[in-house]
Amino acid sequence: MIFMPRCTALAAALAAGLAAAEAPPGALSCSGCHGSDATFPRITGRDPAEIVSLLAGFRDGIQPATLMDRIARGLTPAEAQAIADWLGAQK
Ligand code: HEC
């Protein structure tokens, strides 16, 4: 479980069903909400530049958020880019 610096329990529960070995740090924690049901917007298979831009908006308080502001502030720009690239490659 070396790719799980955050939300460890959540990510551990989901890791089995995902390509854990290829996921960058933090990426698996996203699926705890996204992809679990229609409550959360789909973030896989999208343009990485759009995801990076949304995350930056959440981080800076420009994009309205209930949760994502706090999550985005926990990511460095490099981590956000790596996660967005990985998400873009997922279905
Ligand atoms: C605890 C649940 C939760 C987790 C974990 C989570 N998100 Fe979110 N995400 C949300 C919610 C809820 C929204 C809607 C905005 C809001 O209310 O904060 C959202 C919105 C988004 C959006 C905007 C999508 C759109 O089309 O508007 C992106 C991008 C996003 N999340 C990326 C991520 C990434 C990347 C991760 C992992 C680092 C992540 N989320 C982890 C709950 C979560």
Residues whose N, C-alpha, C, O or C-beta is under 5 A from the ligand:
A	BS01	HEC	G26 A27 S29 C30 G32 C33 P41 R42 I43 I51 L54 L55 P64 A65 T66 L67 M68 D69 I71 I83
